[in-house]
Amino acid sequence: YFMDPSYETNKSYTKANQKAFGRSAMTKVINIRRGLATLPGYSFERFNLTQIESLGITREEILGLEHLALTPSPSAILTLRQSHLQAILLEQKRQEMNGVGDDSMLARLSALASRKSVEQAMIRAGENIVYI
């Protein structure tokens, strides 16, 4: 592996760059949320990314920010992720205590814990939800 001596100065972002990107992203999120609030009948739960175009925002502009801009409470995202992780870790611990190693059970639990997030992502993408 060759270590490029110019990488740090020419090809990476400084902490100041990262902070500026973060501020810029949050400003975009705030402006998007304000715009969405003006749409008649707007609902975070049933929002579709194609509706964003009515605000003059392209999908590319919101890509990567949709989870912040299109969630009723962005701070709830962390709670949701933590609860998913906690469910998996608790099941792993239970299996370990019982001398069981059931990866398929962990996969089913993970899918179940992720279901709401998957549904929201599909709605936002304008896809139909298909339950298996």
MODELLER restraints for C-alpha pairs under 7 A, 6 or more apart:
rsr = mdl.restraints
at = mdl.atoms
rsr.add(forms.Gaussian(group=physical.xy_distance, feature=features.Distance(at['CA:29:A'], at['CA:65:A']), mean=6.80, stdev=0.5))
rsr.add(forms.Gaussian(group=physical.xy_distance, feature=features.Distance(at['CA:29:A'], at['CA:68:A']), mean=6.69, stdev=0.5))
rsr.add(forms.Gaussian(group=physical.xy_distance, feature=features.Distance(at['CA:29:A'], at['CA:69:A']), mean=5.15, stdev=0.5))
rsr.add(forms.Gaussian(group=physical.xy_distance, feature=features.Distance(at['CA:32:A'], at['CA:69:A']), mean=6.40, stdev=0.5))
rsr.add(forms.Gaussian(group=physical.xy_distance, feature=features.Distance(at['CA:33:A'], at['CA:69:A']), mean=5.65, stdev=0.5))
rsr.add(forms.Gaussian(group=physical.xy_distance, feature=features.Distance(at['CA:35:A'], at['CA:55:A']), mean=6.71, stdev=0.5))
rsr.add(forms.Gaussian(group=physical.xy_distance, feature=features.Distance(at['CA:36:A'], at['CA:42:A']), mean=6.86, stdev=0.5))
rsr.add(forms.Gaussian(group=physical.xy_distance, feature=features.Distance(at['CA:44:A'], at['CA:70:A']), mean=5.78, stdev=0.5))
rsr.add(forms.Gaussian(group=physical.xy_distance, feature=features.Distance(at['CA:44:A'], at['CA:71:A']), mean=5.86, stdev=0.5))
rsr.add(forms.Gaussian(group=physical.xy_distance, feature=features.Distance(at['CA:44:A'], at['CA:72:A']), mean=5.75, stdev=0.5))
rsr.add(forms.Gaussian(group=physical.xy_distance, feature=features.Distance(at['CA:46:A'], at['CA:123:A']), mean=6.66, stdev=0.5))
rsr.add(forms.Gaussian(group=physical.xy_distance, feature=features.Distance(at['CA:47:A'], at['CA:123:A']), mean=6.76, stdev=0.5))
rsr.add(forms.Gaussian(group=physical.xy_distance, feature=features.Distance(at['CA:47:A'], at['CA:124:A']), mean=5.74, stdev=0.5))
rsr.add(forms.Gaussian(group=physical.xy_distance, feature=features.Distance(at['CA:48:A'], at['CA:123:A']), mean=5.68, stdev=0.5))
rsr.add(forms.Gaussian(group=physical.xy_distance, feature=features.Distance(at['CA:48:A'], at['CA:124:A']), mean=4.00, stdev=0.5))
rsr.add(forms.Gaussian(group=physical.xy_distance, feature=features.Distance(at['CA:48:A'], at['CA:125:A']), mean=6.16, stdev=0.5))
rsr.add(forms.Gaussian(group=physical.xy_distance, feature=features.Distance(at['CA:48:A'], at['CA:126:A']), mean=5.52, stdev=0.5))
rsr.add(forms.Gaussian(group=physical.xy_distance, feature=features.Distance(at['CA:49:A'], at['CA:124:A']), mean=4.82, stdev=0.5))
rsr.add(forms.Gaussian(group=physical.xy_distance, feature=features.Distance(at['CA:49:A'], at['CA:125:A']), mean=5.60, stdev=0.5))
rsr.add(forms.Gaussian(group=physical.xy_distance, feature=features.Distance(at['CA:49:A'], at['CA:126:A']), mean=6.60, stdev=0.5))
rsr.add(forms.Gaussian(group=physical.xy_distance, feature=features.Distance(at['CA:50:A'], at['CA:126:A']), mean=6.96, stdev=0.5))
rsr.add(forms.Gaussian(group=physical.xy_distance, feature=features.Distance(at['CA:68:A'], at['CA:74:A']), mean=5.17, stdev=0.5))
rsr.add(forms.Gaussian(group=physical.xy_distance, feature=features.Distance(at['CA:84:A'], at['CA:113:A']), mean=5.53, stdev=0.5))
rsr.add(forms.Gaussian(group=physical.xy_distance, feature=features.Distance(at['CA:88:A'], at['CA:106:A']), mean=6.55, stdev=0.5))
rsr.add(forms.Gaussian(group=physical.xy_distance, feature=features.Distance(at['CA:88:A'], at['CA:109:A']), mean=6.94, stdev=0.5))
rsr.add(forms.Gaussian(group=physical.xy_distance, feature=features.Distance(at['CA:88:A'], at['CA:110:A']), mean=6.60, stdev=0.5))
rsr.add(forms.Gaussian(group=physical.xy_distance, feature=features.Distance(at['CA:95:A'], at['CA:101:A']), mean=6.01, stdev=0.5))
rsr.add(forms.Gaussian(group=physical.xy_distance, feature=features.Distance(at['CA:119:A'], at['CA:129:A']), mean=6.63, stdev=0.5))
rsr.add(forms.Gaussian(group=physical.xy_distance, feature=features.Distance(at['CA:122:A'], at['CA:128:A']), mean=6.85, stdev=0.5))
rsr.add(forms.Gaussian(group=physical.xy_distance, feature=features.Distance(at['CA:122:A'], at['CA:129:A']), mean=6.59, stdev=0.5))
